Amino acid sequence: MHPTHDDRVVAGLADGIGGPLGTRAGPGGWWTPMRVVLLLTAVCFALGMVQKAPCFADSWNDGEARYTAMCYSDLPYLYTERGFAEQAWPYDDDPAVRERYEVMEYPVATSYLVYGVAVLTHLVAGPDDLAERADRPVDDLAAPEVIDREVRWFVAVNALVLALLTLGAAAFLVRVNPGRPWDAVAFAVSPALALTGLVNWDLLAVVLVAGALWAFARDRPVLTGVLVGVGVAAKLYPLFLLGGVLVVLLRRRAWSDLAGCGLAALLAWLALNVPAALSSRDAWERFWSFNADRGPDLGSLWLVWDQATGSSTSADTVNQVSLVFFALWCVGVLVVGLRAPSEPRLAQLAFLVVAGFLLVNKVYSPQYVLWLLPLAVLARPRWRDLLIWQAGEVLYFACVWWYLAGILEAGSGGDSPFYWIAILVRVACQLWLVAVVTRDVLRPAHDPVVRPAPVEVRTA
């Protein structure tokens, strides 16, 4: 169904360009939905690159401008701080390397990607003799103009790679539901995508999640498992898609599909993690220990609680309480999914699980909105609800940088109540979308997506 007939917001906007699609309208010719979505995605990502231009111009050296201009990115800082300026292997256990550089605190697939981009950067703009840098202090690897040039190239190569990953995610989303390819436009023109796509490397996991949604829609559980497993090797959250898979396959009683998906996910995860663990067990464990030892951090309700009450909640307490809340949330999603009158869609269930994880997590970075984006646009393809949700995300995106710049501090100093409000508004907007998706699952008549024919129940 065309969005000008299916969505009131889109239909209203269409009035300015001639109204909804007519019954006599012919095919779009060369401009298929796929090509339109890819073009819009490319334009949106390019706008995101432009938004980072103030920081790119000075190689992210202006510590104030990166916040006031809201162009902060993790990408440039890790080039020198994690040894990529010397092409240091992230899982090198050489004591000399570990003395010079901190261990990469990311999952292995992300570390592999960043290392590969660093190699490409050196092919384009790197030094002739890397060995010479090993004899110099880390703070003086090369002349500032040389390092700044490499940093800009490193960010530019990353941007190109992430743009390709984003286009891949958009292509997968177009094909998840062949009858509704235009749902992917909400991903392609998302303000959250433009603002946060270059903050970190989360788009690697996003494309794998989008691919898993596509594979599951094509009834390919093993491929779904492989993509989820690789996704978990990039970020932890793709693991939660298996919760949605579990509910759907339990309803179908597709035991062999469930086993195949889970086993494929495990083997794919092991295939990427074992080489890193064998290279350096300590470096491989860094991601897990870093997250376990981390206390309440930016964007989380835990941070609001600590700052508003003057508390200092320990990492252990946050870990334990968050785990209990998240476990209860997952049980709730399981019950909702099993009691639904008809089979819920994977995107709906996965969105609910990932949203619950983020709501109780100890850190909720601005780019984590990307975790929900492909799930949300398929779970609730209604522009009104997606815009309400993303309005909260855009508000938070601005406020987190202004908070770090000290702009949001109260007149009396110290506390930043407006930052707390931004966090609460973000959570409220997310809960709105959670509530609407939950209603759609329990009352399928509200679900905009035309449901497929009932799947024949299979027995073991």
Secondary structure as the mmCIF struct_conf table of DSSP 4:
data_model
#
loop_
_struct_conf.conf_type_id
_struct_conf.id
_struct_conf.beg_label_comp_id
_struct_conf.beg_label_asym_id
_struct_conf.beg_label_seq_id
_struct_conf.end_label_comp_id
_struct_conf.end_label_asym_id
_struct_conf.end_label_seq_id
HELX_RH_AL_P HELX_RH_AL_P1 PRO A 3 ASP A 6
HELX_RH_AL_P HELX_RH_AL_P2 ARG A 8 ALA A 14
HELX_RH_3T_P HELX_RH_3T_P1 ASP A 15 ILE A 17
TURN_TY1_P TURN_TY1_P1 GLY A 18 GLY A 18
BEND BEND1 GLY A 19 PRO A 20
HELX_LH_PP_P HELX_LH_PP_P1 LEU A 21 GLY A 22
TURN_TY1_P TURN_TY1_P2 THR A 23 ARG A 24
TURN_TY1_P TURN_TY1_P3 GLY A 29 TRP A 30
HELX_RH_AL_P HELX_RH_AL_P3 PRO A 33 GLN A 51
TURN_TY1_P TURN_TY1_P4 LYS A 52 LYS A 52
HELX_RH_AL_P HELX_RH_AL_P4 ALA A 53 ALA A 57
TURN_TY1_P TURN_TY1_P5 ASP A 58 TRP A 60
TURN_TY1_P TURN_TY1_P6 GLY A 63 GLU A 64
HELX_RH_AL_P HELX_RH_AL_P5 ALA A 65 THR A 68
TURN_TY1_P TURN_TY1_P7 ALA A 69 MET A 70
BEND BEND2 ASP A 74 ASP A 74
HELX_RH_AL_P HELX_RH_AL_P6 LEU A 75 GLU A 81
TURN_TY1_P TURN_TY1_P8 ARG A 82 ARG A 82
BEND BEND3 GLY A 83 GLY A 83
HELX_RH_3T_P HELX_RH_3T_P2 PHE A 84 GLU A 86
TURN_TY1_P TURN_TY1_P9 GLN A 87 GLN A 87
TURN_TY1_P TURN_TY1_P10 PRO A 90 TYR A 91
HELX_RH_AL_P HELX_RH_AL_P7 PRO A 95 ARG A 100
BEND BEND4 TYR A 101 TYR A 101
HELX_LH_PP_P HELX_LH_PP_P2 GLU A 102 MET A 104
BEND BEND5 TYR A 106 TYR A 106
HELX_RH_AL_P HELX_RH_AL_P8 VAL A 108 ALA A 125
BEND BEND6 ASP A 128 ASP A 128
BEND BEND7 LEU A 130 LEU A 130
HELX_RH_3T_P HELX_RH_3T_P3 ALA A 131 ASP A 135
BEND BEND8 ARG A 136 ARG A 136
HELX_RH_3T_P HELX_RH_3T_P4 VAL A 138 ASP A 140
BEND BEND9 LEU A 141 ALA A 142
HELX_RH_AL_P HELX_RH_AL_P9 PRO A 144 VAL A 176
BEND BEND10 ASN A 177 ASN A 177
TURN_TY1_P TURN_TY1_P11 PRO A 178 GLY A 179
HELX_RH_3T_P HELX_RH_3T_P5 PRO A 181 ALA A 184
HELX_RH_AL_P HELX_RH_AL_P10 VAL A 185 ALA A 188
TURN_TY1_P TURN_TY1_P12 VAL A 189 VAL A 189
HELX_RH_AL_P HELX_RH_AL_P11 PRO A 191 THR A 196
TURN_TY1_P TURN_TY1_P13 GLY A 197 VAL A 199
BEND BEND11 ASN A 200 TRP A 201
TURN_TY1_P TURN_TY1_P14 ASP A 202 ASP A 202
HELX_RH_AL_P HELX_RH_AL_P12 LEU A 203 ALA A 217
TURN_TY1_P TURN_TY1_P15 ARG A 218 ASP A 219
HELX_RH_AL_P HELX_RH_AL_P13 PRO A 221 ALA A 234
BEND BEND12 LEU A 236 LEU A 236
HELX_RH_3T_P HELX_RH_3T_P6 TYR A 237 PHE A 240
HELX_RH_AL_P HELX_RH_AL_P14 LEU A 241 ARG A 252
TURN_TY1_P TURN_TY1_P16 ARG A 253 ARG A 253
HELX_RH_AL_P HELX_RH_AL_P15 TRP A 255 SER A 279
HELX_RH_AL_P HELX_RH_AL_P16 ARG A 281 ASP A 293
BEND BEND13 PRO A 296 PRO A 296
TURN_TY1_P TURN_TY1_P17 LEU A 298 GLY A 299
HELX_RH_AL_P HELX_RH_AL_P17 LEU A 301 THR A 309
TURN_TY1_P TURN_TY1_P18 GLY A 310 GLY A 310
HELX_RH_AL_P HELX_RH_AL_P18 ALA A 315 ARG A 339
BEND BEND14 ALA A 340 SER A 342
HELX_LH_PP_P HELX_LH_PP_P3 GLU A 343 ARG A 345
HELX_RH_AL_P HELX_RH_AL_P19 LEU A 346 VAL A 360
BEND BEND15 ASN A 361 LYS A 362
HELX_RH_3T_P HELX_RH_3T_P7 PRO A 366 TYR A 368
HELX_RH_AL_P HELX_RH_AL_P20 VAL A 369 ALA A 379
HELX_RH_AL_P HELX_RH_AL_P21 TRP A 383 LEU A 404
TURN_TY1_P TURN_TY1_P19 ALA A 405 LEU A 408
TURN_TY1_P TURN_TY1_P20 GLY A 411 SER A 412
BEND BEND16 GLY A 413 GLY A 414
HELX_RH_AL_P HELX_RH_AL_P22 PRO A 417 LEU A 442
BEND BEND17 ARG A 443 ARG A 443
HELX_RH_3T_P HELX_RH_3T_P8 PRO A 444 HIS A 446
BEND BEND18 PRO A 448 VAL A 449
HELX_LH_PP_P HELX_LH_PP_P4 VAL A 450 VAL A 457
#
